[in-house]
Amino acid sequence: MNELHPHQQQLLSLISLEMKEQENRYTLDPKSGLKQLKADGLVLHPITVVRKSFGYADYPEISFKLPYTTDTSNFRDNVAIECFLEGETPIKGTLLGMEGQKGEFRLYAPDFPDWMEEKGVGIKLAPDHRTSEIMLEGVKNIEQNKDVAALFAKLHGTEDFQQGLALQTKPNIRNTDLNESQQQAVCAMVENTSLVILHGPPGTGKTTTLLEGINQLIQAGKRILVTAPSNTAVDNIAKGLVTQGVKILRVGNSLKVDDLIFPYTPEGKMQEAKEHKEIKRLKIRAEELRRMSYQYKRNFGREEREQRGLLLKEVKSIRKEIRDIRNYFDEKLFEQAEVILGTPIGLADFLPKSALFDTLVMDEAGQAIEALAWVVFPFAKTWVLAGDPFQLPPTVLSPAADKQGLSISILEHSFRHCKDLCFLNTQYRMRKSIADFSSNYFYHSNLHTPKEQHDIHQHITYYDTAGTGFDEQSGTDGNSLLNEGELGIVQKIIELENLNHASIAFISPYSGQVQLAKELLPAGILISTIDSFQGQEKEIILLSLVRSNVDAVIGFLKDYRRMNVALTRAKEQLFVIGDSSTIGQDPFYSKFLEYMEEVGGYKSAWELM
């Protein structure tokens, strides 16, 4: 076996570090135990079971609600979890989705545990061994695909590379509303023989451009694979393609997909297929056998145990039969689709290892850990990466792995050497004064705003809380920060400006502030952390920076990419609340404060008090 490239070895090491961090973080410590995990936002306990059912693959699925309010931001779709009850063996599973205080998860077990509806049941985050193993395998096997190995060598070599694309505007572009930079990006996708980057700053129509490019490739007889690290981004493109009449197949977690997309998932397509009746019959039989086995649960004689074992063995056999029918059905779907969409892990689970598409389009590539790219790149001959390296990077738990580069996305690595870069240069989301600071600081003043988006009044305002005594405080969990004084200012802005609650989003970098905002702000306002709000927009944004201390410590406000996301969500009005004496000593925020004075948007919080 050939020796691995040094960067491959480093990636393998960093994935292992991240895995160890997950194990350390999510393990119940006998000393601090449940209380500490709950304080860290890693446990939901207790939960109330609302409904039990057997899902598409005949795994037990549980709908639950929380009889209390808590921060659930760590419980994202598809995270690995364990369902537990003190004194019982925990059962591994996957969180299918969480909305407010309600959620649903799947257990990897033949049946529901006896204790499922007892008091004290909870779920906790668990190490995601499966994702780590898939990434490790993807990185180890880079050399097995000649084209992928060549690309890897280019991205981690010392020289820049370029295909020399002509980028001549094609006369058959269907969307006549595309601007020149968008049309050039579409042409690059069509002419691409290796790797092309679509650099799409906020509001520049990246999705619209990708949809046109995908349609052009389909017209040229190409089969396309679309992926992104989040289900939301995958669904965003899926909806656009469905609307345009493209034959798509959306694979992965179908629980939270849009109603428009569900008919294009394997589960949705199964509803109309002849195989549906057969699977339904098998599920009824499996349920009968499980019911028969229940009578032996409380009897512990040898014969009873044997009888129960035989019944559950038959259930297992039926489950395999269901899986075989599904696999055959999925193979047919795979052959029929023009475009298959899913997260990298969703695609790795669904696609045969020999699958080969003409082009892989990865959206939100700036949030994709590099190793995820090597999981899906072997499924295609050419690659398109779309995203913005000046927005939030991938989330990495291990400080050591983060420091050594695990949070450097595939997009950032590609930016360093690939010169086939298409910059979408016009933003259509924001008023000019909202967009200009980010354009100047992050995009060398190359991000333009069309005339119809130019200012008609004051669209951006900074309320300075310096000298008000609104100091930051630790949240009830002892970890995240909050600033109740800033929320008082937010309430006064809403009242004095007579803002429509349905048009507002309140965002903050700190989950503690977000939780307090949910308690204090009027109903109807969307409330979110900045990280969770990436990719979204709202007419009016109220941004609370929270940090206010005598030492001018600003914590992860230091990641300016987070602020780039925060400052580019508002379409009509942006209000920023912060303490200039704390943030102003940092060069980035110093420039921001200067900009606010230039555009006439700087005010003192005293004006509202």
C-alpha positions in Angstrom: 0.0 0.0 0.0 1.3 3.5 -1.0 2.2 5.8 1.9 -0.5 8.4 2.5 0.0 12.1 1.6 1.0 14.1 4.7 -2.3 16.1 4.5 -4.3 12.9 4.4 -2.5 11.7 7.5 -3.2 15.0 9.2 -6.9 14.8 8.3 -7.2 11.3 9.7 -5.6 12.5 12.9 -7.9 15.5 13.2 -11.0 13.4 12.6 -9.9 11.1 15.4 -9.3 14.1 17.7 -12.8 15.4 17.0 -14.2 11.9 17.7 -12.4 11.8 21.1 -13.7 15.2 21.9 -17.3 14.1 21.2 -16.8 11.0 23.4 -15.4 13.1 26.3 -18.1 15.8 26.0 -21.1 13.5 25.7 -20.2 11.0 28.3 -22.0 11.0 31.6 -19.4 11.9 34.3 -20.2 10.0 37.6 -19.3 13.1 39.6 -21.2 15.9 37.7 -23.4 13.6 35.7 -26.7 14.6 34.2 -26.8 18.0 35.8 -23.7 19.2 34.0 -24.7 17.8 30.6 -28.1 19.6 31.0 -26.3 22.8 31.9 -24.1 22.4 28.7 -27.2 21.9 26.6 -26.3 18.3 25.7 -29.2 16.6 27.3 -33.0 16.9 27.1 -34.4 15.5 30.3 -37.1 14.5 31.1 -39.0 14.1 27.8 -42.7 13.3 27.4 -43.5 10.6 24.8 -46.4 11.8 22.6 -46.5 9.0 19.9 -44.7 5.8 19.0 -44.6 4.3 15.6 -42.4 2.2 13.3 -41.0 4.2 10.4 -40.1 3.7 6.8 -37.3 1.2 7.6 -39.4 -0.3 10.4 -37.2 1.2 13.1 -39.0 2.5 16.2 -39.7 6.2 16.0 -40.7 8.4 19.0 -42.4 11.8 18.9 -41.8 13.8 22.1 -42.3 17.1 23.8 -40.5 19.0 26.5 -42.6 20.0 29.5 -40.2 23.0 30.1 -38.4 25.6 28.1 -34.7 25.1 27.3 -32.0 25.8 24.8 -32.2 23.0 22.1 -29.8 24.6 19.6 -27.3 21.7 19.9 -30.1 19.2 18.9 -29.8 19.7 15.1 -31.4 17.4 12.5 -29.7 14.0 12.1 -27.4 14.3 15.1 -26.5 11.1 16.9 -28.4 10.6 20.2 -28.9 8.1 23.0 -32.2 7.5 24.7 -31.6 6.7 28.4 -33.2 6.0 31.7 -31.2 5.7 34.9 -30.4 2.0 35.6 -31.1 0.9 32.0 -28.8 0.3 29.0 -29.1 3.4 26.7 -30.2 2.9 23.1 -28.5 4.6 20.2 -30.5 6.6 17.7 -30.8 9.7 15.5 -32.6 12.9 16.1 -34.9 13.3 13.1 -35.9 16.9 13.9 -36.7 19.5 16.5 -39.2 22.3 16.3 -39.6 24.5 19.3 -40.2 22.2 22.3 -41.3 19.2 20.1 -39.1 16.6 18.4 -38.8 13.2 16.9 -36.1 10.5 17.0 -35.4 7.1 15.6 -33.9 4.2 17.7 -31.6 1.6 16.2 -33.3 -1.3 17.9 -35.8 -4.1 17.0 -38.5 -2.6 19.3 -39.2 0.1 21.8 -37.6 -0.6 25.2 -39.9 -1.6 28.0 -39.1 1.6 29.9 -39.8 4.0 27.0 -42.8 5.7 28.7 -41.6 5.7 32.3 -40.7 8.9 34.1 -37.1 10.1 33.8 -36.5 9.1 30.2 -34.3 11.5 28.3 -32.1 11.9 25.2 -28.5 13.1 25.1 -26.1 13.9 22.3 -23.8 10.9 21.4 -20.6 10.6 19.5 -21.4 10.4 15.8 -19.2 7.3 15.0 -20.9 6.6 11.7 -20.1 10.0 10.2 -16.5 9.8 11.5 -16.1 6.3 10.0 -17.4 7.4 6.6 -15.1 10.4 6.6 -12.1 8.3 7.6 -12.8 5.8 4.9 -13.3 8.7 2.3 -9.9 10.2 3.2 -8.1 6.9 3.2 -9.4 5.9 -0.2 -8.6 9.1 -2.1 -5.9 7.3 -4.2 -8.4 4.8 -5.4 -9.9 7.4 -7.8 -7.3 8.8 -10.2 -9.2 12.1 -10.9 -9.9 12.7 -7.2 -6.3 11.9 -6.3 -5.1 14.4 -8.9 -7.5 17.1 -7.5 -6.3 16.4 -3.9 -2.7 16.8 -5.0 -3.5 20.2 -6.7 -5.4 21.5 -3.7 -2.6 20.6 -1.4 0.3 21.4 -3.7 2.2 24.6 -4.0 1.1 25.8 -7.4 -2.2 27.4 -8.6 -4.2 25.7 -11.3 -6.7 26.9 -13.9 -8.6 25.2 -16.8 -8.6 28.3 -19.0 -12.3 28.4 -19.6 -13.6 30.6 -22.4 -16.7 31.7 -20.4 -18.5 32.9 -23.5 -22.2 33.7 -22.7 -24.3 30.9 -24.2 -27.3 32.1 -26.2 -29.6 29.4 -24.7 -29.6 30.6 -21.1 -33.2 30.3 -20.1 -33.3 32.7 -17.2 -33.0 36.1 -18.9 -32.9 37.9 -15.5 -29.4 36.6 -14.8 -26.8 39.4 -14.6 -23.4 39.1 -16.4 -21.5 37.6 -13.5 -24.3 35.0 -13.0 -24.3 34.1 -16.7 -20.5 33.7 -16.6 -20.8 31.4 -13.7 -23.4 29.3 -15.6 -21.0 29.1 -18.5 -18.2 28.0 -16.2 -20.4 25.1 -14.9 -21.1 24.0 -18.5 -17.5 24.3 -19.7 -16.0 22.8 -16.5 -13.7 19.8 -16.9 -12.4 19.7 -13.4 -13.2 22.1 -10.5 -15.1 25.4 -10.7 -15.9 27.7 -7.7 -19.0 29.9 -7.5 -18.2 32.6 -4.9 -21.6 33.9 -3.8 -21.6 36.6 -1.1 -25.0 37.2 0.7 -27.9 38.1 -1.5 -26.2 37.5 -4.9 -28.5 34.9 -6.2 -26.2 31.9 -5.8 -29.1 29.4 -5.7 -30.8 31.0 -8.8 -27.4 30.7 -10.6 -26.9 27.1 -9.6 -30.4 26.2 -10.8 -29.7 27.6 -14.2 -26.4 25.9 -14.4 -27.9 22.5 -13.4 -30.6 22.9 -16.0 -28.0 23.7 -18.7 -26.0 20.5 -17.7 -29.2 18.4 -17.9 -30.0 19.8 -21.3 -26.5 18.7 -22.3 -27.4 15.1 -21.3 -25.5 15.2 -18.0 -26.4 13.4 -14.7 -26.0 15.6 -11.7 -25.4 15.0 -8.0 -26.3 17.9 -5.6 -25.1 18.0 -2.0 -24.7 20.4 0.9 -23.7 20.0 4.6 -27.2 21.0 5.7 -30.6 19.6 4.8 -32.0 23.1 4.5 -29.6 24.0 1.7 -30.3 20.7 -0.1 -34.0 21.3 0.1 -33.6 24.9 -1.2 -32.2 23.6 -4.5 -34.6 20.6 -4.6 -37.6 23.0 -4.4 -36.2 25.1 -7.3 -35.6 22.1 -9.5 -39.1 20.6 -8.7 -40.7 23.9 -9.7 -38.8 23.8 -13.0 -40.0 20.3 -13.7 -36.7 18.4 -13.2 -36.8 14.7 -12.4 -35.2 14.7 -8.9 -34.6 12.2 -6.2 -34.1 13.6 -2.7 -32.5 11.1 -0.4 -31.8 11.1 3.3 -34.1 12.2 6.3 -37.5 12.8 4.8 -39.2 13.7 8.1 -38.6 17.5 7.8 -38.6 17.9 4.0 -41.0 20.4 2.5 -44.4 19.1 1.4 -43.4 20.0 -2.2 -40.3 17.7 -2.0 -41.7 14.7 -0.1 -43.2 13.1 -3.3 -39.6 13.1 -4.7 -38.1 11.2 -1.7 -37.9 7.3 -1.8 -40.5 7.3 1.0 -42.8 9.6 -1.0 -42.4 7.6 -4.3 -43.1 4.4 -2.4 -46.6 5.7 -1.5 -47.6 5.2 -5.2 -45.6 2.0 -5.9 -46.8 -1.6 -6.0 -44.1 -2.4 -3.5 -46.0 -0.3 -0.9 -48.7 -2.9 -0.4 -46.1 -5.7 0.2 -44.2 -3.7 2.7 -47.4 -2.7 4.5 -48.4 -6.4 4.7 -44.9 -7.3 6.1 -45.1 -4.4 8.7 -48.5 -5.6 9.9 -47.1 -9.1 10.3 -44.0 -7.8 12.2 -46.3 -5.8 14.5 -48.4 -8.9 15.2 -45.2 -10.9 16.1 -44.0 -8.1 18.3 -47.4 -8.0 20.1 -47.2 -11.7 20.6 -43.7 -11.4 22.1 -45.0 -8.8 24.7 -46.8 -11.6 26.6 -43.4 -13.1 27.5 -41.8 -9.8 28.7 -42.7 -10.3 32.3 -42.2 -14.1 32.4 -38.7 -15.2 32.7 -38.8 -18.9 32.4 -36.6 -20.7 29.9 -39.4 -21.7 27.5 -40.8 -18.2 27.6 -37.5 -16.6 26.8 -36.9 -19.0 23.9 -40.4 -18.4 22.5 -39.9 -14.6 22.7 -36.5 -15.0 21.1 -38.0 -17.0 18.2 -40.7 -14.3 17.6 -38.2 -11.5 17.6 -35.9 -13.5 15.3 -38.8 -13.7 12.8 -39.4 -9.9 13.2 -35.7 -9.4 12.3 -36.1 -11.7 9.3 -39.2 -9.6 8.1 -37.2 -6.4 8.6 -34.5 -7.8 6.3 -37.2 -8.6 3.7 -38.5 -5.1 3.9 -34.9 -3.7 3.5 -34.4 -5.9 0.5 -37.6 -4.7 -1.2 -36.6 -1.1 -0.4 -33.1 -1.6 -1.8 -34.5 -3.0 -5.0 -36.9 -0.1 -5.2 -34.2 2.5 -4.5 -32.1 1.0 -7.3 -34.9 1.7 -9.8 -35.2 5.3 -8.5 -31.5 5.7 -8.8 -31.6 4.8 -12.5 -34.6 7.1 -13.3 -33.5 10.4 -11.7 -31.8 13.2 -13.6 -30.6 14.8 -10.4 -30.0 13.1 -7.0 -29.8 15.3 -3.9 -28.7 14.7 -0.3 -26.2 15.6 2.4 -22.8 13.9 1.9 -23.6 11.2 4.5 -27.1 10.8 3.0 -25.6 10.2 -0.4 -22.9 7.9 0.9 -25.7 5.8 2.6 -27.9 5.7 -0.6 -25.6 5.5 -3.6 -23.9 2.3 -4.8 -20.1 2.6 -4.4 -19.7 2.3 -8.2 -22.1 5.3 -8.9 -20.6 7.9 -11.2 -22.2 11.2 -12.2 -21.0 13.8 -14.6 -21.1 16.7 -12.2 -21.2 17.1 -8.4 -22.6 20.5 -7.2 -21.8 21.2 -3.5 -23.7 24.2 -2.1 -22.7 25.8 1.2 -19.2 24.4 0.6 -17.8 27.0 3.0 -19.5 25.0 5.8 -18.3 21.6 4.7 -15.4 20.0 6.5 -12.9 19.0 3.9 -13.2 15.3 4.7 -16.9 15.4 3.7 -15.9 16.4 0.2 -13.6 13.3 -0.2 -16.7 11.2 0.8 -18.7 12.4 -2.2 -16.1 13.6 -4.8 -15.5 10.0 -6.1 -19.2 9.9 -7.3 -18.5 12.5 -10.0 -16.1 13.4 -12.9 -16.3 17.2 -12.3 -17.1 19.4 -9.3 -18.7 22.7 -8.6 -18.2 24.3 -5.2 -20.6 27.1 -4.3 -20.5 29.3 -1.2 -18.7 32.1 0.6 -15.5 31.6 2.6 -16.2 34.9 4.4 -19.3 33.5 6.2 -19.4 30.9 9.0 -17.0 27.9 8.7 -17.8 24.3 9.7 -18.5 23.6 13.4 -15.7 21.7 15.1 -15.9 20.7 18.8 -12.3 19.9 19.5 -10.2 23.0 20.2 -7.1 21.1 19.2 -8.5 19.8 15.9 -9.9 23.3 15.2 -6.5 24.9 15.8 -4.8 22.4 13.5 -7.2 23.1 10.6 -10.2 20.7 10.7 -12.5 23.7 10.5 -10.9 24.9 7.2 -13.6 24.1 4.7 -13.2 22.4 1.3 -14.1 25.8 -0.2 -11.3 27.6 1.7 -8.8 24.9 0.6 -10.0 25.3 -3.0 -9.8 29.1 -2.9 -6.1 29.0 -2.2 -5.1 27.3 -5.5 -8.1 27.0 -7.9 -8.3 30.1 -10.2 -11.5 29.1 -11.9 -13.5 31.3 -9.6 -16.7 33.0 -10.6 -17.5 36.0 -8.3 -21.2 36.9 -8.2 -20.8 40.7 -7.9 -24.4 42.1 -7.4 -26.5 41.7 -4.3 -30.2 42.0 -4.4 -31.2 41.5 -0.7 -30.2 44.6 1.2 -30.4 48.4 1.0 -27.0 49.8 -0.1 -26.0 51.2 3.3 -26.6 47.8 4.9 -24.5 46.0 2.3 -21.6 48.5 1.9 -19.7 47.8 5.1 -19.4 44.1 4.2 -18.6 44.9 0.6 -15.8 47.2 1.7 -14.3 45.0 4.4 -14.8 41.4 3.0 -15.1 41.8 -0.8 -12.7 44.6 -1.7 -15.7 46.9 -2.5 -16.6 44.6 -5.4 -20.0 43.8 -4.2 -22.4 46.1 -5.9 -26.0 47.1 -5.2 -28.5 47.9 -8.0 -30.2 51.3 -8.1 -33.5 50.0 -6.9 -31.9 48.9 -3.7 -30.3 52.3 -2.9 -31.3 54.0 0.3 -34.5 55.9 0.7 -34.1 56.8 4.4 -31.9 55.6 7.4 -31.6 51.8 7.0 -28.8 51.0 9.4 -28.5 52.2 13.0 -26.0 51.4 15.8 -27.2 52.0 19.4 -24.1 52.4 21.7 -24.7 51.2 25.3 -21.3 52.5 26.5 -21.7 54.1 30.0 -25.2 52.7 30.6 -24.0 49.9 33.0 -25.5 47.2 30.8 -22.8 44.7 31.6 -22.8 41.1 30.2 -23.7 38.3 32.6 -23.4 34.6 32.7 -26.5 32.7 31.7 -28.3 30.3 34.0 -26.3 27.4 32.5 -23.1 29.1 33.6 -21.7 29.0 30.1 -23.4 31.3 27.5 -23.6 35.0 28.1 -26.6 37.4 28.2 -27.2 41.1 28.5 -30.7 42.0 29.8 -30.0 45.8 29.3 -29.5 45.3 25.6 -32.9 43.5 25.4 -34.5 46.5 27.1 -33.1 48.7 24.3 -34.4 46.2 21.7 -37.9 46.4 23.3 -37.8 50.3 23.1 -36.7 50.2 19.4 -39.6 47.9 18.6 -42.0 50.2 20.4 -40.7 53.6 19.2 -40.2 52.5 15.6 -43.6 50.8 15.7 -42.1 47.8 14.0 -44.2 45.0 12.6 -43.4 41.9 14.7 -43.8 39.5 11.8 -41.1 41.4 9.9 -38.5 41.2 12.7 -35.8 38.7 13.4 -33.8 39.1 16.6 -30.3 37.5 16.4 -27.4 37.3 18.8 -24.1 35.4 18.9 -24.9 34.0 22.3 -27.5 31.3 23.0 -28.0 32.6 26.5 -29.2 36.0 25.1 -31.4 34.1 22.6 -33.1 32.2 25.4 -33.7 35.3 27.4 -35.1 37.1 24.3 -37.6 34.3 23.9 -38.9 35.1 27.4 -38.9 38.9 27.1 -39.6 39.9 23.5 -43.1 40.1 22.0 -44.7 37.0 20.4 -44.4 36.8 16.6 -40.7 37.8 16.4 -38.3 35.2 15.0 -35.5 34.7 17.5 -32.3 32.9 16.7 -28.5 32.6 17.1 -26.5 34.1 14.3 -25.1 30.6 13.5 -28.6 29.1 13.0 -29.7 32.1 10.9 -27.1 31.8 8.2 -28.8 31.4 4.8 -31.9 33.3 6.0 -33.1 36.9 5.7 -35.7 39.2 7.2 -37.1 42.7 6.5 -35.8 43.9 9.9 -32.9 42.6 11.9 -32.2 43.5 15.5 -28.7 42.3 16.4 -27.6 42.2 20.1 -23.8 41.9 20.5 -24.0 41.2 24.3 -20.3 41.8 25.2 -19.8 44.6 27.7 -16.9 44.3 30.2 -14.0 46.4 31.5 -11.4 44.2 30.0 -12.7 44.6 26.4 -12.9 40.8 26.0 -15.1 40.0 23.0 -14.8 36.2 22.8 -16.0 34.7 19.6 -17.1 38.0 18.2 -13.5 37.8 17.1 -14.6 35.6 14.3 -15.5 38.4 11.9 -17.2 35.9 9.5 -19.9 35.5 12.1 -20.4 39.2 12.0 -20.5 39.2 8.2 -23.4 36.8 8.4 -25.1 38.9 11.1 -24.8 42.2 9.2 -26.1 40.8 5.9 -29.4 39.3 6.9 -31.6 42.5 6.9 -33.4 43.6 3.7 -34.8 47.0 4.9 -33.6 47.9 8.4 -30.7 46.8 10.6 -30.4 47.8 14.2 -27.2 46.8 16.1 -26.9 47.2 19.8 -23.5 47.0 21.5 -20.9 48.6 23.8 -18.3 50.6 21.9 -16.0 50.7 24.9 -15.8 46.9 24.8 -15.8 46.2 21.0 -14.2 49.4 19.8 -10.7 48.4 20.7 -10.8 45.6 18.1 -9.8 46.8 14.6 -12.8 45.3 12.8 -15.3 46.8 15.1 -13.4 50.1 15.2 -13.9 50.3 11.4 -17.6 49.3 11.8 -18.1 52.1 14.3 -16.4 54.6 11.9 -18.7 53.4 9.1 -21.8 53.9 11.3 -20.7 57.5 11.9 -20.1 58.0 8.1 -23.6 56.9 7.2 -25.3 58.8 10.0 -26.4 55.7 11.9 -24.5 56.1 15.1 -26.7 56.8 18.2 -26.3 56.6 22.0 -28.6 54.2 23.9 -29.2 57.1 26.2 -31.5 58.5 23.5 -33.9 55.7 24.3 -33.6 55.8 28.1 
